[in-house]
Protein backbone atom coordinates (compact mmCIF):
# COMPACT_ATOMS: atom_id res chain seq x y z
CA UNK A 1 0.00 0.00 0.00
CA UNK A 2 1.22 3.49 -0.90
CA UNK A 3 0.09 6.64 0.90
CA UNK A 4 0.81 10.29 0.04
CA UNK A 5 2.72 11.81 2.91
CA UNK A 6 0.46 14.86 3.21
CA UNK A 7 -2.62 12.71 3.97
CA UNK A 8 -1.41 10.89 7.09
CA UNK A 9 -3.13 11.42 10.49
CA UNK A 10 -1.05 12.43 13.50
CA UNK A 11 -1.09 8.96 15.09
CA UNK A 12 -0.81 5.66 13.26
CA UNK A 13 -0.26 2.02 14.07
CA UNK A 14 3.48 1.32 14.14
CA UNK A 15 4.92 -0.62 11.21
CA UNK A 16 7.84 -3.03 11.31
CA UNK A 17 9.44 -1.78 8.08
CA UNK A 18 8.70 1.13 5.74
CA UNK A 19 9.98 2.37 2.39
CA UNK A 20 9.97 6.07 1.51
CA UNK A 21 10.16 7.54 -1.99
CA UNK A 22 10.96 11.24 -2.28
CA UNK A 23 11.12 13.29 -5.49
CA UNK A 24 14.00 15.54 -6.47
CA UNK A 25 13.40 19.27 -6.74
CA UNK A 26 14.58 22.04 -9.02
CA UNK A 27 15.05 25.43 -7.41
CA UNK A 28 14.11 27.89 -10.14
CA UNK A 29 15.06 31.08 -8.35
CA UNK A 30 14.70 33.35 -5.33
CA UNK A 31 12.31 36.29 -5.49
CA UNK A 32 13.83 38.76 -3.03
CA UNK A 33 17.21 37.68 -1.58
CA UNK A 34 17.68 41.02 0.19
CA UNK A 35 14.29 41.23 1.97
CA UNK A 36 13.57 44.63 0.43
CA UNK A 37 10.06 44.57 1.96
CA UNK A 38 11.20 42.96 5.20
CA UNK A 39 10.71 39.33 4.17
CA UNK A 40 13.67 37.56 2.61
CA UNK A 41 14.06 35.06 -0.19
CA UNK A 42 10.78 33.51 -1.29
CA UNK A 43 11.29 31.07 -4.14
CA UNK A 44 9.86 29.11 -7.01
CA UNK A 45 10.59 25.46 -7.71
CA UNK A 46 9.43 22.22 -9.25
CA UNK A 47 9.36 18.64 -7.98
CA UNK A 48 10.68 16.17 -10.57
CA UNK A 49 10.53 12.39 -10.75
CA UNK A 50 14.29 11.81 -10.94
CA UNK A 51 16.89 11.62 -9.51
CA UNK A 52 14.81 10.71 -6.47
CA UNK A 53 15.55 9.24 -3.05
CA UNK A 54 14.38 5.81 -1.94
CA UNK A 55 15.17 4.19 1.39
CA UNK A 56 13.83 1.45 3.65
CA UNK A 57 13.84 1.61 7.46
CA UNK A 58 13.34 -1.16 10.01
CA UNK A 59 13.78 -1.51 13.74
CA UNK A 60 17.06 -3.20 14.65
CA UNK A 61 19.10 -4.25 17.66
CA UNK A 62 21.68 -1.61 16.77
CA UNK A 63 21.65 1.48 14.57
CA UNK A 64 22.80 0.60 11.06
CA UNK A 65 23.09 2.59 7.80
CA UNK A 66 23.98 0.88 4.53
CA UNK A 67 23.83 1.77 0.84
CA UNK A 68 24.81 5.42 1.31
CA UNK A 69 26.42 7.07 -1.72
CA UNK A 70 29.34 8.33 0.37
CA UNK A 71 30.80 8.29 3.83
CA UNK A 72 29.56 11.84 4.33
CA UNK A 73 26.00 10.76 3.51
CA UNK A 74 26.22 7.82 5.91
CA UNK A 75 27.43 10.11 8.70
CA UNK A 76 24.64 12.57 7.97
CA UNK A 77 21.98 9.84 8.20
CA UNK A 78 23.44 8.66 11.50
CA UNK A 79 23.26 12.23 12.81
CA UNK A 80 19.62 12.47 11.73
CA UNK A 81 18.82 9.22 13.56
CA UNK A 82 20.41 10.53 16.77
CA UNK A 83 18.37 13.74 16.54
CA UNK A 84 15.18 11.80 15.86
CA UNK A 85 15.71 9.41 18.78
CA UNK A 86 16.40 12.37 21.06
CA UNK A 87 13.13 13.98 19.95
CA UNK A 88 10.84 10.95 19.73
CA UNK A 89 12.54 8.13 21.61
CA UNK A 90 12.18 4.62 20.28
CA UNK A 91 14.38 1.72 19.31
CA UNK A 92 17.48 1.78 17.09
CA UNK A 93 16.70 1.82 13.37
CA UNK A 94 18.44 0.26 10.38
CA UNK A 95 18.39 2.30 7.16
CA UNK A 96 19.01 0.91 3.68
CA UNK A 97 19.50 3.60 1.01
CA UNK A 98 18.39 2.16 -2.33
CA UNK A 99 19.27 5.25 -4.35
CA UNK A 100 19.77 8.97 -3.81
CA UNK A 101 21.15 11.90 -5.83
CA UNK A 102 24.71 12.98 -5.30
CA UNK A 103 25.08 15.73 -2.74
CA UNK A 104 25.36 19.44 -3.61
CA UNK A 105 24.34 19.03 -7.24
CA UNK A 106 21.33 21.37 -6.98
CA UNK A 107 18.44 18.87 -6.87
CA UNK A 108 17.64 19.10 -3.16
CA UNK A 109 19.33 15.89 -2.05
CA UNK A 110 19.92 17.05 1.53
CA UNK A 111 16.34 18.04 2.31
CA UNK A 112 14.84 15.00 0.59
CA UNK A 113 17.19 12.67 2.46
CA UNK A 114 16.45 14.33 5.81
CA UNK A 115 12.69 14.22 5.31
CA UNK A 116 12.79 10.63 4.04
CA UNK A 117 14.79 9.48 7.08
CA UNK A 118 12.64 11.52 9.46
CA UNK A 119 9.36 10.30 7.99
CA UNK A 120 10.52 6.68 8.03
CA UNK A 121 11.68 6.90 11.65
CA UNK A 122 8.47 8.56 12.80
CA UNK A 123 6.28 6.12 10.90
CA UNK A 124 7.99 3.13 12.52
CA UNK A 125 7.10 4.68 15.85
CA UNK A 126 3.47 5.27 14.83
CA UNK A 127 3.94 9.02 14.50
CA UNK A 128 3.31 11.31 11.54
CA UNK A 129 4.80 14.73 12.33
CA UNK A 130 4.42 17.49 9.77
CA UNK A 131 7.30 17.82 7.33
CA UNK A 132 7.84 21.38 8.52
CA UNK A 133 8.54 20.10 12.03
CA UNK A 134 10.92 17.43 10.75
CA UNK A 135 12.71 19.97 8.58
CA UNK A 136 13.17 22.33 11.52
CA UNK A 137 14.40 19.49 13.76
CA UNK A 138 16.91 18.29 11.16
CA UNK A 139 18.11 21.75 10.12
CA UNK A 140 16.53 22.02 6.67
CA UNK A 141 14.47 24.72 4.93
CA UNK A 142 16.15 27.73 6.50
CA UNK A 143 15.83 29.84 3.34
CA UNK A 144 13.70 27.97 0.81
CA UNK A 145 10.60 25.87 1.36
CA UNK A 146 10.64 24.26 -2.09
CA UNK A 147 12.24 21.01 -0.92
CA UNK A 148 9.90 20.60 2.05
CA UNK A 149 6.76 21.61 0.14
CA UNK A 150 7.74 19.53 -2.86
CA UNK A 151 8.18 16.54 -0.56
CA UNK A 152 4.63 17.05 0.69
CA UNK A 153 2.78 18.12 -2.45
CA UNK A 154 4.83 17.86 -5.64
CA UNK A 155 4.15 20.13 -8.61
CA UNK A 156 5.25 23.71 -9.25
CA UNK A 157 5.42 25.69 -6.02
CA UNK A 158 5.98 29.29 -4.93
CA UNK A 159 6.88 29.85 -1.28
CA UNK A 160 6.92 33.06 0.73
CA UNK A 161 10.32 32.71 2.38
CA UNK A 162 10.94 32.04 6.06
CA UNK A 163 8.59 33.84 8.39
CA UNK A 164 9.02 35.42 11.80
CA UNK A 165 10.09 33.28 14.75
CA UNK A 166 11.77 30.86 12.31
CA UNK A 167 8.47 29.71 10.88
CA UNK A 168 8.88 27.61 7.74
CA UNK A 169 8.25 29.23 4.36
CA UNK A 170 4.51 29.10 3.57
CA UNK A 171 3.21 27.77 0.26
CA UNK A 172 1.76 30.71 -1.68
CA UNK A 173 0.89 28.86 -4.88
CA UNK A 174 0.93 25.30 -6.16
CA UNK A 175 0.01 24.04 -9.62
CA UNK A 176 0.15 20.64 -11.22
CA UNK A 177 2.76 20.75 -13.97
CA UNK A 178 1.54 19.85 -17.49
CA UNK A 179 2.02 16.13 -18.07
CA UNK A 180 3.41 16.54 -21.59
CA UNK A 181 6.19 18.97 -20.63
CA UNK A 182 9.67 17.63 -19.94
CA UNK A 183 12.91 18.84 -18.36
CA UNK A 184 16.42 18.18 -19.61
CA UNK A 185 18.94 18.00 -16.74
CA UNK A 186 22.67 18.47 -17.35
CA UNK A 187 25.00 17.80 -14.42
CA UNK A 188 28.73 18.42 -14.20
CA UNK A 189 29.74 15.67 -11.77
CA UNK A 190 33.25 17.12 -11.44
CA UNK A 191 31.99 19.96 -9.25
CA UNK A 192 29.62 20.79 -6.40
CA UNK A 193 27.42 23.78 -5.72
CA UNK A 194 28.21 26.13 -2.87
CA UNK A 195 27.08 24.80 0.52
CA UNK A 196 27.69 25.15 4.25
CA UNK A 197 30.03 27.90 5.42
CA UNK A 198 31.10 28.60 1.83
CA UNK A 199 27.49 29.34 0.89
CA UNK A 200 26.99 31.61 3.89
CA UNK A 201 30.16 33.57 3.05
CA UNK A 202 29.05 33.89 -0.57
CA UNK A 203 25.65 35.28 0.39
CA UNK A 204 27.26 37.74 2.80
CA UNK A 205 29.66 38.97 0.09
CA UNK A 206 26.93 39.91 -2.39
CA UNK A 207 25.75 43.47 -2.90
CA UNK A 208 22.17 44.23 -1.81
CA UNK A 209 19.62 42.96 -4.30
CA UNK A 210 17.78 45.99 -5.74
CA UNK A 211 14.12 46.29 -4.85
CA UNK A 212 13.33 47.06 -8.48
CA UNK A 213 14.74 43.68 -9.54
CA UNK A 214 12.84 41.89 -6.76
CA UNK A 215 9.65 43.55 -8.01
CA UNK A 216 10.50 42.47 -11.56
CA UNK A 217 11.01 38.85 -10.49
CA UNK A 218 7.72 38.80 -8.59
CA UNK A 219 5.97 40.31 -11.60
CA UNK A 220 7.42 37.63 -13.89
CA UNK A 221 6.36 34.81 -11.57
CA UNK A 222 2.86 36.19 -10.96
CA UNK A 223 2.04 37.25 -14.51
CA UNK A 224 4.13 34.94 -16.73
CA UNK A 225 5.27 31.76 -14.99
CA UNK A 226 2.16 30.89 -12.98
CA UNK A 227 -0.37 31.77 -15.71
CA UNK A 228 1.77 29.82 -18.18
CA UNK A 229 1.49 26.67 -16.07
CA UNK A 230 -2.19 27.22 -15.25
CA UNK A 231 -3.12 27.67 -18.93
CA UNK A 232 -0.55 25.21 -20.33
CA UNK A 233 1.04 28.11 -22.22
CA UNK A 234 4.55 26.76 -22.64
CA UNK A 235 6.06 29.89 -24.20
CA UNK A 236 4.88 32.16 -21.38
CA UNK A 237 6.15 29.74 -18.75
CA UNK A 238 9.52 29.06 -20.38
CA UNK A 239 10.26 32.68 -21.23
CA UNK A 240 9.30 33.74 -17.71
CA UNK A 241 11.52 31.14 -16.07
CA UNK A 242 14.38 31.99 -18.43
CA UNK A 243 14.20 35.67 -17.52
CA UNK A 244 13.97 34.90 -13.79
CA UNK A 245 17.04 32.71 -14.14
CA UNK A 246 19.05 35.26 -16.11
CA UNK A 247 18.25 37.99 -13.58
CA UNK A 248 19.07 35.96 -10.49
CA UNK A 249 22.05 34.30 -12.20
CA UNK A 250 23.64 37.66 -12.95
CA UNK A 251 23.22 38.60 -9.29
CA UNK A 252 24.94 35.43 -8.05
CA UNK A 253 27.59 35.46 -10.80
CA UNK A 254 30.31 37.20 -8.72
CA UNK A 255 30.37 34.36 -6.16
CA UNK A 256 29.69 31.36 -8.39
CA UNK A 257 31.91 32.25 -11.36
CA UNK A 258 29.23 33.31 -13.82
CA UNK A 259 25.50 32.99 -14.49
CA UNK A 260 26.18 29.24 -14.51
CA UNK A 261 28.67 27.70 -12.08
CA UNK A 262 29.82 25.15 -14.69
CA UNK A 263 31.04 26.44 -18.08
CA UNK A 264 30.45 22.97 -19.57
CA UNK A 265 26.81 22.99 -18.45
CA UNK A 266 26.40 26.53 -19.81
CA UNK A 267 27.76 25.47 -23.20
CA UNK A 268 25.50 22.42 -23.33
CA UNK A 269 22.42 24.48 -22.48
CA UNK A 270 23.33 27.03 -25.15
CA UNK A 271 23.21 24.22 -27.71
CA UNK A 272 19.61 23.21 -27.01
CA UNK A 273 18.09 26.56 -28.08
CA UNK A 274 15.01 26.78 -25.89
CA UNK A 275 13.99 29.84 -23.85
CA UNK A 276 13.38 28.01 -20.55
CA UNK A 277 16.91 27.34 -19.37
CA UNK A 278 18.67 27.91 -16.08
CA UNK A 279 20.56 26.48 -13.15
CA UNK A 280 18.91 24.87 -10.14
CA UNK A 281 20.11 26.35 -6.86
CA UNK A 282 23.92 26.81 -6.85
CA UNK A 283 24.28 24.16 -9.55
CA UNK A 284 26.17 22.68 -11.13
CA UNK A 285 23.03 21.04 -12.57
CA UNK A 286 21.40 23.04 -15.31
CA UNK A 287 17.93 22.54 -16.79
CA UNK A 288 16.00 23.21 -19.98
CA UNK A 289 12.22 22.94 -20.35
CA UNK A 290 10.51 21.45 -23.39
CA UNK A 291 6.87 21.25 -24.44
CA UNK A 292 7.01 17.54 -25.35
CA UNK A 293 9.03 14.35 -24.95
CA UNK A 294 9.98 14.53 -28.63
CA UNK A 295 11.41 18.04 -28.31
CA UNK A 296 13.21 17.03 -25.11
CA UNK A 297 14.83 14.12 -26.96
CA UNK A 298 16.14 16.52 -29.60
CA UNK A 299 17.46 18.74 -26.82
CA UNK A 300 19.11 15.75 -25.18
CA UNK A 301 20.78 14.79 -28.46
CA UNK A 302 22.08 18.35 -28.89
CA UNK A 303 23.43 18.44 -25.32
CA UNK A 304 25.16 15.08 -25.77
CA UNK A 305 26.77 16.31 -28.99
CA UNK A 306 27.90 19.54 -27.28
CA UNK A 307 29.50 17.68 -24.37
CA UNK A 308 31.01 14.79 -26.31
CA UNK A 309 34.57 14.38 -25.07
CA UNK A 310 33.93 16.44 -21.92
CA UNK A 311 34.38 14.15 -18.91
CA UNK A 312 31.92 14.07 -16.03
CA UNK A 313 28.86 15.46 -17.82
CA UNK A 314 25.61 13.53 -17.47
CA UNK A 315 22.38 14.36 -19.31
CA UNK A 316 18.87 13.03 -18.73
CA UNK A 317 15.25 13.87 -19.44
CA UNK A 318 12.80 13.86 -16.53
CA UNK A 319 9.14 14.63 -15.92
CA UNK A 320 7.53 16.65 -13.17
CA UNK A 321 6.40 14.88 -10.01
CA UNK A 322 2.88 16.15 -9.41
CA UNK A 323 2.66 14.16 -6.20
CA UNK A 324 4.99 14.49 -3.27
CA UNK A 325 6.81 11.70 -1.52
CA UNK A 326 5.11 8.41 -0.74
CA UNK A 327 5.33 5.90 2.07
CA UNK A 328 4.96 2.17 1.49
CA UNK A 329 4.81 -0.82 3.73
CA UNK A 330 8.15 -2.35 2.77
CA UNK A 331 7.74 -5.29 0.42
CA UNK A 332 9.55 -8.60 0.77
CA UNK A 333 12.39 -7.56 -1.54
CA UNK A 334 13.09 -4.36 0.43
CA UNK A 335 12.96 -6.22 3.75
CA UNK A 336 15.31 -8.89 2.41
CA UNK A 337 17.70 -6.20 1.19
CA UNK A 338 17.85 -4.47 4.55
CA UNK A 339 18.27 -7.78 6.37
CA UNK A 340 21.24 -8.63 4.14
CA UNK A 341 22.76 -5.22 4.73
CA UNK A 342 22.53 -5.49 8.52
CA UNK A 343 25.31 -8.06 8.33
CA UNK A 344 27.53 -5.42 6.69
CA UNK A 345 27.20 -3.03 9.62
CA UNK A 346 29.92 -3.09 12.26
C-alpha positions as CSV (number, residue, x, y, z in Angstrom):
1,X,0.0,0.0,0.0
2,X,1.2,3.5,-0.9
3,X,0.1,6.6,0.9
4,X,0.8,10.3,0.0
5,X,2.7,11.8,2.9
6,X,0.5,14.9,3.2
7,X,-2.6,12.7,4.0
8,X,-1.4,10.9,7.1
9,X,-3.1,11.4,10.5
10,X,-1.0,12.4,13.5
11,X,-1.1,9.0,15.1
12,X,-0.8,5.7,13.3
13,X,-0.3,2.0,14.1
14,X,3.5,1.3,14.1
15,X,4.9,-0.6,11.2
16,X,7.8,-3.0,11.3
17,X,9.4,-1.8,8.1
18,X,8.7,1.1,5.7
19,X,10.0,2.4,2.4
20,X,10.0,6.1,1.5
21,X,10.2,7.5,-2.0
22,X,11.0,11.2,-2.3
23,X,11.1,13.3,-5.5
24,X,14.0,15.5,-6.5
25,X,13.4,19.3,-6.7
26,X,14.6,22.0,-9.0
27,X,15.1,25.4,-7.4
28,X,14.1,27.9,-10.1
29,X,15.1,31.1,-8.3
30,X,14.7,33.3,-5.3
31,X,12.3,36.3,-5.5
32,X,13.8,38.8,-3.0
33,X,17.2,37.7,-1.6
34,X,17.7,41.0,0.2
35,X,14.3,41.2,2.0
36,X,13.6,44.6,0.4
37,X,10.1,44.6,2.0
38,X,11.2,43.0,5.2
39,X,10.7,39.3,4.2
40,X,13.7,37.6,2.6
41,X,14.1,35.1,-0.2
42,X,10.8,33.5,-1.3
43,X,11.3,31.1,-4.1
44,X,9.9,29.1,-7.0
45,X,10.6,25.5,-7.7
46,X,9.4,22.2,-9.3
47,X,9.4,18.6,-8.0
48,X,10.7,16.2,-10.6
49,X,10.5,12.4,-10.8
50,X,14.3,11.8,-10.9
51,X,16.9,11.6,-9.5
52,X,14.8,10.7,-6.5
53,X,15.6,9.2,-3.1
54,X,14.4,5.8,-1.9
55,X,15.2,4.2,1.4
56,X,13.8,1.4,3.7
57,X,13.8,1.6,7.5
58,X,13.3,-1.2,10.0
59,X,13.8,-1.5,13.7
60,X,17.1,-3.2,14.7
61,X,19.1,-4.3,17.7
62,X,21.7,-1.6,16.8
63,X,21.6,1.5,14.6
64,X,22.8,0.6,11.1
65,X,23.1,2.6,7.8
66,X,24.0,0.9,4.5
67,X,23.8,1.8,0.8
68,X,24.8,5.4,1.3
69,X,26.4,7.1,-1.7
70,X,29.3,8.3,0.4
71,X,30.8,8.3,3.8
72,X,29.6,11.8,4.3
73,X,26.0,10.8,3.5
74,X,26.2,7.8,5.9
75,X,27.4,10.1,8.7
76,X,24.6,12.6,8.0
77,X,22.0,9.8,8.2
78,X,23.4,8.7,11.5
79,X,23.3,12.2,12.8
80,X,19.6,12.5,11.7
81,X,18.8,9.2,13.6
82,X,20.4,10.5,16.8
83,X,18.4,13.7,16.5
84,X,15.2,11.8,15.9
85,X,15.7,9.4,18.8
86,X,16.4,12.4,21.1
87,X,13.1,14.0,19.9
88,X,10.8,10.9,19.7
89,X,12.5,8.1,21.6
90,X,12.2,4.6,20.3
91,X,14.4,1.7,19.3
92,X,17.5,1.8,17.1
93,X,16.7,1.8,13.4
94,X,18.4,0.3,10.4
95,X,18.4,2.3,7.2
96,X,19.0,0.9,3.7
97,X,19.5,3.6,1.0
98,X,18.4,2.2,-2.3
99,X,19.3,5.3,-4.4
100,X,19.8,9.0,-3.8
101,X,21.1,11.9,-5.8
102,X,24.7,13.0,-5.3
103,X,25.1,15.7,-2.7
104,X,25.4,19.4,-3.6
105,X,24.3,19.0,-7.2
106,X,21.3,21.4,-7.0
107,X,18.4,18.9,-6.9
108,X,17.6,19.1,-3.2
109,X,19.3,15.9,-2.1
110,X,19.9,17.1,1.5
111,X,16.3,18.0,2.3
112,X,14.8,15.0,0.6
113,X,17.2,12.7,2.5
114,X,16.5,14.3,5.8
115,X,12.7,14.2,5.3
116,X,12.8,10.6,4.0
117,X,14.8,9.5,7.1
118,X,12.6,11.5,9.5
119,X,9.4,10.3,8.0
120,X,10.5,6.7,8.0
121,X,11.7,6.9,11.6
122,X,8.5,8.6,12.8
123,X,6.3,6.1,10.9
124,X,8.0,3.1,12.5
125,X,7.1,4.7,15.9
126,X,3.5,5.3,14.8
127,X,3.9,9.0,14.5
128,X,3.3,11.3,11.5
129,X,4.8,14.7,12.3
130,X,4.4,17.5,9.8
131,X,7.3,17.8,7.3
132,X,7.8,21.4,8.5
133,X,8.5,20.1,12.0
134,X,10.9,17.4,10.8
135,X,12.7,20.0,8.6
136,X,13.2,22.3,11.5
137,X,14.4,19.5,13.8
138,X,16.9,18.3,11.2
139,X,18.1,21.8,10.1
140,X,16.5,22.0,6.7
141,X,14.5,24.7,4.9
142,X,16.2,27.7,6.5
143,X,15.8,29.8,3.3
144,X,13.7,28.0,0.8
145,X,10.6,25.9,1.4
146,X,10.6,24.3,-2.1
147,X,12.2,21.0,-0.9
148,X,9.9,20.6,2.0
149,X,6.8,21.6,0.1
150,X,7.7,19.5,-2.9
151,X,8.2,16.5,-0.6
152,X,4.6,17.1,0.7
153,X,2.8,18.1,-2.4
154,X,4.8,17.9,-5.6
155,X,4.2,20.1,-8.6
156,X,5.2,23.7,-9.3
157,X,5.4,25.7,-6.0
158,X,6.0,29.3,-4.9
159,X,6.9,29.9,-1.3
160,X,6.9,33.1,0.7
161,X,10.3,32.7,2.4
162,X,10.9,32.0,6.1
163,X,8.6,33.8,8.4
164,X,9.0,35.4,11.8
165,X,10.1,33.3,14.8
166,X,11.8,30.9,12.3
167,X,8.5,29.7,10.9
168,X,8.9,27.6,7.7
169,X,8.2,29.2,4.4
170,X,4.5,29.1,3.6
171,X,3.2,27.8,0.3
172,X,1.8,30.7,-1.7
173,X,0.9,28.9,-4.9
174,X,0.9,25.3,-6.2
175,X,0.0,24.0,-9.6
176,X,0.2,20.6,-11.2
177,X,2.8,20.8,-14.0
178,X,1.5,19.9,-17.5
179,X,2.0,16.1,-18.1
180,X,3.4,16.5,-21.6
181,X,6.2,19.0,-20.6
182,X,9.7,17.6,-19.9
183,X,12.9,18.8,-18.4
184,X,16.4,18.2,-19.6
185,X,18.9,18.0,-16.7
186,X,22.7,18.5,-17.3
187,X,25.0,17.8,-14.4
188,X,28.7,18.4,-14.2
189,X,29.7,15.7,-11.8
190,X,33.2,17.1,-11.4
191,X,32.0,20.0,-9.2
192,X,29.6,20.8,-6.4
193,X,27.4,23.8,-5.7
194,X,28.2,26.1,-2.9
195,X,27.1,24.8,0.5
196,X,27.7,25.1,4.2
197,X,30.0,27.9,5.4
198,X,31.1,28.6,1.8
199,X,27.5,29.3,0.9
200,X,27.0,31.6,3.9
201,X,30.2,33.6,3.0
202,X,29.0,33.9,-0.6
203,X,25.7,35.3,0.4
204,X,27.3,37.7,2.8
205,X,29.7,39.0,0.1
206,X,26.9,39.9,-2.4
207,X,25.7,43.5,-2.9
208,X,22.2,44.2,-1.8
209,X,19.6,43.0,-4.3
210,X,17.8,46.0,-5.7
211,X,14.1,46.3,-4.8
212,X,13.3,47.1,-8.5
213,X,14.7,43.7,-9.5
214,X,12.8,41.9,-6.8
215,X,9.7,43.6,-8.0
216,X,10.5,42.5,-11.6
217,X,11.0,38.9,-10.5
218,X,7.7,38.8,-8.6
219,X,6.0,40.3,-11.6
220,X,7.4,37.6,-13.9
221,X,6.4,34.8,-11.6
222,X,2.9,36.2,-11.0
223,X,2.0,37.3,-14.5
224,X,4.1,34.9,-16.7
225,X,5.3,31.8,-15.0
226,X,2.2,30.9,-13.0
227,X,-0.4,31.8,-15.7
228,X,1.8,29.8,-18.2
229,X,1.5,26.7,-16.1
230,X,-2.2,27.2,-15.2
231,X,-3.1,27.7,-18.9
232,X,-0.6,25.2,-20.3
233,X,1.0,28.1,-22.2
234,X,4.5,26.8,-22.6
235,X,6.1,29.9,-24.2
236,X,4.9,32.2,-21.4
237,X,6.2,29.7,-18.8
238,X,9.5,29.1,-20.4
239,X,10.3,32.7,-21.2
240,X,9.3,33.7,-17.7
241,X,11.5,31.1,-16.1
242,X,14.4,32.0,-18.4
243,X,14.2,35.7,-17.5
244,X,14.0,34.9,-13.8
245,X,17.0,32.7,-14.1
246,X,19.0,35.3,-16.1
247,X,18.2,38.0,-13.6
248,X,19.1,36.0,-10.5
249,X,22.1,34.3,-12.2
250,X,23.6,37.7,-12.9
251,X,23.2,38.6,-9.3
252,X,24.9,35.4,-8.1
253,X,27.6,35.5,-10.8
254,X,30.3,37.2,-8.7
255,X,30.4,34.4,-6.2
256,X,29.7,31.4,-8.4
257,X,31.9,32.2,-11.4
258,X,29.2,33.3,-13.8
259,X,25.5,33.0,-14.5
260,X,26.2,29.2,-14.5
261,X,28.7,27.7,-12.1
262,X,29.8,25.1,-14.7
263,X,31.0,26.4,-18.1
264,X,30.5,23.0,-19.6
265,X,26.8,23.0,-18.5
266,X,26.4,26.5,-19.8
267,X,27.8,25.5,-23.2
268,X,25.5,22.4,-23.3
269,X,22.4,24.5,-22.5
270,X,23.3,27.0,-25.1
271,X,23.2,24.2,-27.7
272,X,19.6,23.2,-27.0
273,X,18.1,26.6,-28.1
274,X,15.0,26.8,-25.9
275,X,14.0,29.8,-23.8
276,X,13.4,28.0,-20.6
277,X,16.9,27.3,-19.4
278,X,18.7,27.9,-16.1
279,X,20.6,26.5,-13.2
280,X,18.9,24.9,-10.1
281,X,20.1,26.3,-6.9
282,X,23.9,26.8,-6.9
283,X,24.3,24.2,-9.5
284,X,26.2,22.7,-11.1
285,X,23.0,21.0,-12.6
286,X,21.4,23.0,-15.3
287,X,17.9,22.5,-16.8
288,X,16.0,23.2,-20.0
289,X,12.2,22.9,-20.3
290,X,10.5,21.5,-23.4
291,X,6.9,21.3,-24.4
292,X,7.0,17.5,-25.4
293,X,9.0,14.4,-24.9
294,X,10.0,14.5,-28.6
295,X,11.4,18.0,-28.3
296,X,13.2,17.0,-25.1
297,X,14.8,14.1,-27.0
298,X,16.1,16.5,-29.6
299,X,17.5,18.7,-26.8
300,X,19.1,15.8,-25.2
301,X,20.8,14.8,-28.5
302,X,22.1,18.4,-28.9
303,X,23.4,18.4,-25.3
304,X,25.2,15.1,-25.8
305,X,26.8,16.3,-29.0
306,X,27.9,19.5,-27.3
307,X,29.5,17.7,-24.4
308,X,31.0,14.8,-26.3
309,X,34.6,14.4,-25.1
310,X,33.9,16.4,-21.9
311,X,34.4,14.1,-18.9
312,X,31.9,14.1,-16.0
313,X,28.9,15.5,-17.8
314,X,25.6,13.5,-17.5
315,X,22.4,14.4,-19.3
316,X,18.9,13.0,-18.7
317,X,15.3,13.9,-19.4
318,X,12.8,13.9,-16.5
319,X,9.1,14.6,-15.9
320,X,7.5,16.7,-13.2
321,X,6.4,14.9,-10.0
322,X,2.9,16.1,-9.4
323,X,2.7,14.2,-6.2
324,X,5.0,14.5,-3.3
325,X,6.8,11.7,-1.5
326,X,5.1,8.4,-0.7
327,X,5.3,5.9,2.1
328,X,5.0,2.2,1.5
329,X,4.8,-0.8,3.7
330,X,8.1,-2.3,2.8
331,X,7.7,-5.3,0.4
332,X,9.5,-8.6,0.8
333,X,12.4,-7.6,-1.5
334,X,13.1,-4.4,0.4
335,X,13.0,-6.2,3.8
336,X,15.3,-8.9,2.4
337,X,17.7,-6.2,1.2
338,X,17.8,-4.5,4.6
339,X,18.3,-7.8,6.4
340,X,21.2,-8.6,4.1
341,X,22.8,-5.2,4.7
342,X,22.5,-5.5,8.5
343,X,25.3,-8.1,8.3
344,X,27.5,-5.4,6.7
345,X,27.2,-3.0,9.6
346,X,29.9,-3.1,12.3
